[in-house]
Amino acid sequence: PQSYIDPYNVSIPDPKRRTFAGMLSCVDEGLGNVTHALSEKGMLNETVIVFTADNGGPTTTGDGVGARNWPMRGGKHSVWEGGVRVTGLVSGALLNPAVSGNT
């Protein structure tokens, strides 16, 4: 929805990146809704949340969404680091605190 994109009208001039930022804001709100519901049901401390990606962002192909994989070269559909290295996140109370914040 446009309401997620509008907050970025001034700070992000590129319309594709602005739309992408809005999409991420929507995902963030959705995750907040899920974690709130889990907490309300007393299930959050028994939950492990995993986020991952399947490839780098598209940068030079027709499916480009304004992605930038800098400082890595390349993107989706390439063998360069920007196409194969991705971020990930694992979160939850069940994880050993000794690994918190480690890569």
C-alpha positions in Angstrom: 0.0 0.0 0.0 1.1 3.6 -0.7 0.9 4.4 3.0 4.1 2.4 3.5 5.9 4.1 0.7 5.0 7.7 1.4 7.2 8.1 4.5 10.2 7.7 2.2 9.2 10.3 -0.4 11.7 12.9 0.9 14.6 10.6 2.0 14.7 8.2 -0.9 14.7 9.8 -4.4 14.8 6.5 -6.4 11.2 5.3 -6.8 12.2 1.6 -6.9 14.2 1.9 -3.8 11.4 3.9 -2.1 8.9 1.2 -3.0 11.3 -1.5 -1.6 11.7 0.5 1.6 8.0 0.6 1.9 7.8 -3.2 1.4 10.4 -3.7 4.1 8.4 -1.5 6.5 5.3 -3.6 5.8 7.3 -6.8 6.5 8.6 -5.2 9.7 5.1 -4.4 10.8 3.9 -7.9 10.0 6.7 -9.4 12.0 5.8 -7.2 14.9 2.2 -8.4 14.6 3.3 -12.0 14.7 5.7 -11.6 17.6 3.0 -9.7 19.5 0.5 -12.5 18.9 3.1 -15.1 20.0 3.8 -13.1 23.1 0.1 -12.7 24.0 -0.4 -16.5 23.7 2.7 -17.1 25.9 4.5 -18.8 22.9 7.3 -16.3 22.1 9.8 -17.8 24.5 9.3 -21.1 22.8 9.8 -19.8 19.3 12.8 -19.5 17.0 12.5 -17.0 14.2 14.6 -17.5 11.1 15.0 -14.9 8.3 17.1 -15.7 5.2 17.3 -14.8 1.5 17.8 -17.1 -1.4 20.1 -14.8 -3.5 21.4 -11.3 -3.7 19.2 -8.5 -5.0 18.6 -8.1 -8.7 20.6 -5.2 -10.1 20.9 -5.5 -13.9 18.1 -7.7 -15.0 14.5 -7.1 -15.9 13.3 -8.0 -12.4 15.3 -5.2 -10.8 13.7 -3.6 -7.8 16.3 -1.0 -7.1 18.6 -3.4 -5.2 22.2 -2.5 -4.4 24.5 -5.1 -3.2 27.5 -2.8 -2.6 30.2 -3.4 -1.6 29.8 -6.8 -3.3 29.9 -7.1 -7.1 27.0 -8.6 -9.0 23.5 -9.5 -8.1 20.8 -12.1 -8.6 21.5 -14.3 -11.6 25.3 -13.9 -11.2 28.0 -15.9 -9.6 29.6 -12.8 -8.0 29.4 -12.3 -4.3 26.4 -9.9 -4.7 24.4 -12.7 -6.2 25.2 -15.5 -3.8 26.0 -14.0 -0.4 23.0 -13.1 1.6 22.1 -11.9 5.1 20.3 -14.1 7.6 19.0 -13.7 11.1 18.1 -16.3 13.8 16.4 -15.0 16.9 14.7 -16.5 19.9 14.9 -17.2 23.7 15.8 -20.8 23.0 19.2 -19.8 21.5 22.3 -20.1 23.6 23.2 -16.5 24.8 26.9 -17.3 24.0 26.2 -17.1 20.3 24.2 -13.9 20.5 25.5 -11.2 18.1 27.9 -13.6 16.3 28.3 -14.2 12.6 
